[in-house]
């Protein structure tokens, strides 16, 4: 049981989750797309906050072995691998000396493979190696972007293993970090991620992470198109965005609605098969 004292002792760490940065996104991803001008304002708010950006790997080293972090860290992450990432988005990060972590869905960016993601302009697997030059480390986001907590064990293992292998072959080095599609996970999924060789995994949870977070369920704040630079500044201060409830700080147990939603999705998947949850 988490006590008030335990919660107060945690150091909140904002981990932001971005998807696409584009002016005219497809409708299915529009809610989670930030316009380039807004993205620039977000990054300027991060810089103005005085926080030091670090990649996920630095946070994980701190969580697992106590490696030092800057006094006020922030982590910027990007899911899926949209076409803007290895171009203007990475350039905007590098211009402000902000490292980041990108989680790539290999089926969506690899010629000859497919994914559950609807159509959108995507980067290519060949472009992944260029991200390091901008200070962006690469993690895996599965092959097809399924709801991992609803798939059979063999499919779960294949999604985790094959995405890792494809990215490692393309990059020539280990890929040790994972993002769960839609943030969906369970104890079974977390154990599978560890067995597949991942050192960490990020969820969503729309909460602040902390220096005591769960390495295989790192909390992230999901950035929507309606979030402003002022909202980002609030997160940097450890406060909720305008109109949101008090900022929760991980780790914390799953709520009853979350557990119920997982059971419902699992039952639905047994009837319909794998599907995109957007």
Secondary structure, DSSP 4 states (H G I P E B T S, - for coil): ---HHHHHHS-EEEEEEE--B-SS--HHHHTT-B-HHHHHHHHHHHHHHT-EE--HHHHHHHHHH-----TTEEEEEEEE-BTTIIIIIHHHHHHTT--EEEEE-HHHHSTT---SSPP--B--GGGGGGGGGGTEEEEE--SS---GGGS-HHHHHHHHHHHHHHHHHHHSS---EEE-GGG---HHHHHHHHHTT-SEEEEEETSBEETT--TTSEEEEEP-TT--HHHHHHHHTT-PPTT--PPPBS--PPPHHHHHHHHHHHHHHHHH-S----
